[in-house]
Amino acid sequence: MASPLQRSELLDDRSLTGRAFCDSYGRVVEAWLRSLWDAAVGSGPSAGAGMALVAIGGQGRGELCPQSDLDLLLLTSRGVDPSAVADGLWYPIWDEGMKLGHAVRSVRDTLALASDDLETATALLSARHVAGDAELTGELAEKARLNWQRKGRKWLEVLTTSVENRHAAAGEVAFDLEPDLKEGRGGLRDVHALAWARAAGADVDARLIAELRGHHDELLAVRVELHRASGRPGDLLTLADQDAVALRLGVLDADALMTKVSVAGRAIAWSSDESWHEIATSLDASRFGRFRRDRSIGDGLVVRDGRVALDDESSPVTDPVSVLRVAVAAARVPTRMSVATLEALQGAPDLEDPWPEEARELLVQLLESGSGAIPVVEALDRWGLWVRLIPEWEPTRSKIQRNALHRFTVDRHLLEAASEASRLGASTRRDLLALAALLHDIGKGYSGDHSVVGEQLAVAICTRIGFEPDDVAMIGHAVRHHLLLPDVATRRDLDDPATVELVAATVQTPERLALLRAVSEADGLATGPLAWSDWKAQLVDQLTNRTSRLLSGGRTDEVVADPFPTESQRRLLSKGGVQLQADGDTITVVCPDRPGVFHRVAGVLALHGLDVIGAAIHSEDGMALDEFRVESGPGGMIQWERVGDDVVKVLEGRLAIQARLDERIRTHRARRRPGIHQLGHAVRFDNEASADATVLEVVGADSMGLLYRLTRALTDLDVDVRTAKIHTMGADVVDTFYVVSATGVKIDDVEHQDEIRRALLHALEPVS
């Protein structure tokens, strides 16, 4: 019987990382597999005859990571019964808790499967002998390679589609904040695919693959430590894992780690995109005729071999506007730019300060090209041409945003925002919107408040680009206040006149307001689904509309005249007793007024997995009316009947809400993915933001039943909540409460505030 796999010492050896670890780990695993083989086939001169154990896929390439599957093929000759040997191999592997991709086939059957299956065909290209009949392994490897070459054109077409689909599904290593190291654009699989394409006969320079080896090994080292740190298979480098991986690799911090990942991903993605463009062009040429004439598109530009190019790439470029002309043409097609043209453009003179009108108009046209502009700007950036246009861009390159709301690095986020802005039917000047969207977060590459610094940078950039002073001021204002509308809409009471007056005083003109509204949406859409939703859009629109009416001469009391309670809610109040009304995402609860109604109902909603996003409270004549707006979570449908039954029970004192919540928290804790908390716990009081209430802002880590705990703490201190706005930001919340004391006045006593702060900070601590 073979000995168990001894790998713990190797896994614990922190001096072995990356390629060195994979080499050592592969040797240990395959030595163990050979011992299993010897035990399975037994002794004697004919032991194991007609069979071979072959490593394929990642194991065959020598890229075995700590949590990788073993990819093994048991090859057999005709007339050989492999069942006993297979059992002697597979079961010990499973007993070790290792994942196994395995098959038992003849050479003929394996090649037949590989003739139509891309995964099998590419896996065989890295077939390596482990044990048994080496000639059998050699026969398979050689025939698999020849078959791949023989059907090279077919496989190149299949690979082209596969790469495109994979990129669309898996995102981008260079720009995603939680990149897929293997399958993402610019990941390990892209290097593998180029090697497969070359083996199929594509004109992929062997030097290019060799140049990418260092970037490939950089990502491989990160993958190894990801497996070690997480103790699980997978290739998604989550925010929760990045600190541990950075520590294991001896990198300064997670930001430094992700910068290295981004640099490697950019290099691989660029080479991959260039190579697959050439492959696709070559396939088209063989299909439609190899010799195609250049197609003129004006301004001395042509489409040549599927790329936008200068008509004469050999002559020096003397016109500085040429860079933008080429870029706009490529974005409009859309297609890539000729490498020779990019090289020629590097010699173009810089634009004068301020830019000529044509250059400014071309920049706006580029940004208005939507998603087609993104790869074009990335190409300009790779060749050093984008920072010559906007030098202030440099610090944003590959700048990580460790924020669960964001999907992208700062530079890519800015391009995505400009792309989203180009699709908006905004009632504002599109050139101002394009620049404001492009520059709204440019301050994140610098120290200080990114909005304040960003305004200064935007003013300098847009002045240099040649905008008129009033337009420069408009863009600068939009950059400075790009968070105003979504922040106020989600964190302040829109029915409070002071809220609308604050926004109106900040924006001052309808034109600024319209630009801010459009920038807010472009920013939110580019950030991610957690940052922009129908709910947030409705709130922002409500705030924008009310502010617009105020700026147009309306009276404040008319602007915020939405009635609460509504007529139907007042009818509920008049009935007395406990009354419930549920409609869509809103539930209204009427009951005799007494302390604790709000937190008890909030507890029931949490118990049913409903996230409260807004609440309003009203009381009169001894009756209380609480309105809650909720999100249903992953389940979708809200079972209001069951929720209502529990609300009645809790109000009648027949439901142990605290005990039930604690039980639910313990049950669900193990299922929840840990999040990265960006915001420290804080409690802030503002007695200026509202005329008749204290605005109490609570910031901290989100957790199940948090609203229940917070509002229960307020009840215990005789604090009345009038309105609540609940804003979730990834793993954190910013909850805003409009509160008054038991006597109905603002809370301005410092000692009382200190006790409230103490109670709320305690409530923010997770339940043990």
Secondary structure, 3 states (H helix, E strand, C coil): CCCCCCCHHHHHCCCCCHHHHHHHHHHHHHHHHHHHHHHHHCCCCCCCCCEEEEECHHHHHCCCCCCCCEEEEEEECCCCCCHHHHHHHHHHHHHCCCCEEEEEEEHHHHHHHHCCCHHHHHHHCCCEEEEECHHHHHHHHHHHHHHHHHCHHHHHHHHHHHHHHHHHHHCECCCECCCECCCCECCHHHHHHHHHHHHCCCCCCHHHHHHHHHHHHHHHHHHHHHHHHHCCCCCECCHHHHHHHHHHCCCCCHHHHHHHHHHHHHHHHHHHHHHHHHHHHHHHHHHHCCCCCCEEEECCEEEECCEEEECCCCCCCCCCCHHHHHHHHHHHCCCCECHHHHHHHCCCCCCCCCCCHHHHHHHHHHHCCHHHHHHHHHHHHHCCCHHHHCHHHHHHCCCCCCCCCCCECHHHHHHHHHHHHHCCCCCCCHHHHHHHHHHCCHHHHCCCCHHHHHHHHHHHHHHHHCCCHHHHHHHHHHHHCCCHHHHHHHHCCCCCHHHHHHHHHHHCCHHHHHHHHHHHHHHHHHHCCCCCCHHHHHHHHHHHHHHHHHHCCCCHHHHCCCCCCCHHHHHHHHHCCCEEEEECCEEEEEEECCCCHHHHHHHHHHHCCCEEEEEEEEEECCEEEEEEEEECHHHCCCCHHHHHHHHHHHHCCCCCHHHHHHHHHHHHHCCCCCCCCCCCCEEEEECCCCCCCEEEEEEEECCCCHHHHHHHHHHHCCCEEEEEEEEEECCEEEEEEEEECCCCCCCCCHHHHHHHHHHHHHHHCCCC
